[in-house]
């Protein structure tokens, strides 16, 4: 092939490229023209709707063509009216933008846990056959845990697996996608772990530390948790302990000697925002050395006593209050004023027992 033939081939290839580019340019021009026409049509529709919403109109002439000029308006009046419509439209768009809901904020939990150490726990599905399944992703669940002197994040990582050949039929109910089940959390979809909830209850009931002071302590450990958040965790955490409370109550009542008394307790009334005097009951199984507290809407009535000691059979010691008259015999009642508690241990003989007032219920 000589030089002239090479030049001719080059010219032919360039001509073919030019032809292809010309055809493509023509197609794009047609598409652009069509899109421009569609855009003009949509803009005309928007202008019509704008005039319908913001333009002046009469009930009798509401069905007429909005583009038709009025016999009593000049072109200048029409232009002024259109300018008013455009100004009203711009004002409406601005108001809509201002009132539109802001983009969903990033979850505060993520910011709250920033800077804390993370401990990952990987939970794999049981009886996983890697010859049939491949990993397609994972799910992560975070909880805030407590150790003496520090807080940390426990992150549960659950890999997700799917069949390698998803077109093949499954046998014996083999699932197409498998993942390890999520362990039960103390609070459904809640942030606190069991260790943190246990610490909050311990601080409140053993060390009598109110929530606002616990918030300060947690802040020193690197986490700022609002007081109302901790208060929201408190009720479901107590509900988890209710079975243990009922068991303790049953164990205390199942004895033949109880000491019972009630004490005043100031309770804040949410409506009046004032403290109201209510009552908290203390029940002590002397021989078993067990104690439980009982609260019935702050009541100290006979009905409360009857509900509290409904299943009890034995000797009851308390102050001789009228509430106990329906469940005791006056001649057999231990009166705490006539027999102080410290003297109970000194009663040894049957004669001494006969000399005190006992209540056999």
HELIX and SHEET records of a PDB file:
HELIX    1   1 UNK A    3  UNK A   54  1                                  52    
HELIX    2   2 UNK A   75  UNK A   99  1                                  25    
HELIX    3   3 UNK A  108  UNK A  112  1                                   5    
HELIX    4   4 UNK A  194  UNK A  205  1                                  12    
HELIX    5   5 UNK A  211  UNK A  220  1                                  10    
HELIX    6   6 UNK A  227  UNK A  253  1                                  27    
HELIX    7   7 UNK A  302  UNK A  308  1                                   7    
HELIX    8   8 UNK A  322  UNK A  327  5                                   6    
HELIX    9   9 UNK A  330  UNK A  332  5                                   3    
HELIX   10  10 UNK A  341  UNK A  346  5                                   6    
HELIX   11  11 UNK A  350  UNK A  355  1                                   6    
SHEET    1   A 3 UNK A 117  UNK A 122  0                                        
SHEET    2   A 3 UNK A 150  UNK A 163  1                                        
SHEET    3   A 3 UNK A 133  UNK A 147 -1                                        
SHEET    1   B 3 UNK A 117  UNK A 122  0                                        
SHEET    2   B 3 UNK A 150  UNK A 163  1                                        
SHEET    3   B 3 UNK A 177  UNK A 179 -1                                        
SHEET    1   C 5 UNK A 290  UNK A 294  0                                        
SHEET    2   C 5 UNK A 274  UNK A 285 -1                                        
SHEET    3   C 5 UNK A 257  UNK A 269 -1                                        
SHEET    4   C 5 UNK A 315  UNK A 318  1                                        
SHEET    5   C 5 UNK A 334  UNK A 335  1                                        
END                                                                             
